[in-house]
Protein backbone atom coordinates (compact mmCIF):
# COMPACT_ATOMS: atom_id res chain seq x y z
CA UNK A 1 0.00 0.00 0.00
CA UNK A 2 1.45 3.33 -1.08
CA UNK A 3 1.15 6.29 1.25
CA UNK A 4 -0.44 9.20 -0.58
CA UNK A 5 1.03 12.66 -0.19
CA UNK A 6 -2.39 14.12 0.69
CA UNK A 7 -2.60 11.82 3.72
CA UNK A 8 0.88 12.81 4.85
CA UNK A 9 -0.07 16.49 4.42
CA UNK A 10 -3.17 16.06 6.57
CA UNK A 11 -1.20 14.31 9.32
CA UNK A 12 1.52 16.99 9.20
CA UNK A 13 -1.04 19.77 9.63
CA UNK A 14 -2.64 17.99 12.60
CA UNK A 15 0.75 17.41 14.26
CA UNK A 16 1.71 21.07 13.91
CA UNK A 17 -1.65 22.24 15.27
CA UNK A 18 -1.38 19.90 18.28
CA UNK A 19 2.14 21.19 18.93
CA UNK A 20 0.80 24.76 18.75
CA UNK A 21 -1.82 23.94 21.35
CA UNK A 22 0.84 22.41 23.58
CA UNK A 23 3.08 25.47 23.22
CA UNK A 24 0.28 27.86 24.17
CA UNK A 25 -0.85 25.71 27.10
CA UNK A 26 2.71 25.59 28.47
CA UNK A 27 2.21 29.08 29.92
CA UNK A 28 -0.78 27.81 31.91
CA UNK A 29 1.21 24.78 33.08
CA UNK A 30 4.01 27.01 34.34
CA UNK A 31 1.50 29.09 36.31
CA UNK A 32 -0.01 25.92 37.81
CA UNK A 33 3.32 24.34 38.78
CA UNK A 34 4.86 27.46 40.31
CA UNK A 35 1.66 28.81 41.84
CA UNK A 36 2.20 32.29 40.46
CA UNK A 37 1.90 33.62 36.93
CA UNK A 38 5.23 33.52 35.10
CA UNK A 39 6.95 36.82 34.43
CA UNK A 40 6.97 38.58 31.07
CA UNK A 41 10.34 37.20 29.90
CA UNK A 42 9.08 33.63 30.16
CA UNK A 43 5.73 34.44 28.56
CA UNK A 44 7.47 36.34 25.75
CA UNK A 45 9.61 33.32 24.85
CA UNK A 46 6.54 31.08 24.56
CA UNK A 47 4.60 33.70 22.61
CA UNK A 48 7.40 34.00 20.08
CA UNK A 49 7.41 30.22 19.70
CA UNK A 50 3.62 30.23 19.29
CA UNK A 51 3.87 32.93 16.65
CA UNK A 52 6.38 30.83 14.72
CA UNK A 53 3.99 27.86 14.93
CA UNK A 54 1.10 29.97 13.65
CA UNK A 55 3.14 31.19 10.69
CA UNK A 56 4.14 27.61 9.90
CA UNK A 57 0.52 26.46 10.17
CA UNK A 58 -0.71 29.24 7.91
CA UNK A 59 1.87 28.44 5.23
CA UNK A 60 1.08 24.72 5.47
CA UNK A 61 -2.66 25.26 5.16
CA UNK A 62 -2.22 27.63 2.21
CA UNK A 63 0.01 25.07 0.49
CA UNK A 64 -2.56 22.36 1.24
CA UNK A 65 -5.39 24.30 -0.38
CA UNK A 66 -3.18 25.01 -3.40
CA UNK A 67 -2.68 21.26 -3.81
CA UNK A 68 1.03 21.27 -2.93
CA UNK A 69 0.82 18.25 -0.64
CA UNK A 70 4.51 17.36 -0.64
CA UNK A 71 5.33 20.98 0.20
CA UNK A 72 3.11 20.73 3.27
CA UNK A 73 5.25 17.93 4.68
CA UNK A 74 8.45 19.80 3.92
CA UNK A 75 7.13 23.00 5.52
CA UNK A 76 6.08 20.98 8.59
CA UNK A 77 9.56 19.53 8.96
CA UNK A 78 11.13 22.98 8.52
CA UNK A 79 8.73 24.46 11.10
CA UNK A 80 9.51 21.79 13.68
CA UNK A 81 13.27 22.04 13.05
CA UNK A 82 13.10 25.83 13.34
CA UNK A 83 11.28 25.64 16.65
CA UNK A 84 13.69 23.08 18.05
CA UNK A 85 16.50 25.44 17.03
CA UNK A 86 14.65 28.36 18.68
CA UNK A 87 14.17 26.34 21.88
CA UNK A 88 17.83 25.32 22.05
CA UNK A 89 19.00 28.91 21.64
CA UNK A 90 16.45 30.95 23.62
CA UNK A 91 14.98 28.67 26.27
N, C-alpha and C positions, 0 to 999 in steps of 0.2 A: 504494500500500500504506500503510495507516494504522498508525502505531506505537501499540501497545497500552500502557496505563499499567502493566500488570503486568510487561511487559518492561523498561520504564524503571525500575521499582522494583527489579527484580532487578539490573540494571546498576548502579544507584546504591548498593545494598548492597555489591556486589562492590568498587566503587571505594573506598568508605569503609573496607572491611576491608583492602584493599591499602595504603591510605594509613596505616592503623593499624600495619600490619606495618612499613612504612617508617619511621614515627616511632619505634617501639620499637627497630628495628635501628640507628637513627642513633647511639645511645649506643655500640654496639659499633664502629661506623665511626670515631667520635671516638677511641676507645681504640686502634684499629689505626693511624690516621693519626699520632697524637701519641706513640704508644709507651707511654704511661702511662694508667691509668684516669682519666677526667675527674673533677673534684672534684664535691662534692655540689651546688653551685649550678647547675652545668650539667645534672647528672642530674635535679635537681628540676624544672627548666624542661621537660625532655622528658617527665618522668613526668606533669606537670600536663597537657601537651598530649595524652598518651596517654589519660589519664583522661577528658578531654573527648571524644576519639574514641570511647572505649568507651561513654560515655553516649549519644552520638549514634547509635552502632550499635545499642544496646539499644532506643532509642526507635524507630528505623527498623524493626527486626525485629518489635517488638511491633505497630507500625502495619501491617506487611506481613501478619502473621498475622490481624489484625483485618479485612483486606480493604481498607484505606485506601491504595491504591496511589499515588494522586496525592500524598497526604501524605508518603509515603516519599521521593519526589523533592524535595519542598519541605524536609523535614527534612534531607536530604542537602546541599542547597544552603546551608541555614542553618548546618549543622555545619562545612562547608568555609569559609564566610565567617567564622564565629566563630573558627576556628583560624588563618586568615590574619590576622585582627585581633589575636589573641593573639600570633602570631609577630612582627608589626610592633611591638607594644608591649613585649613582654618579652624578645625574643631579639635 
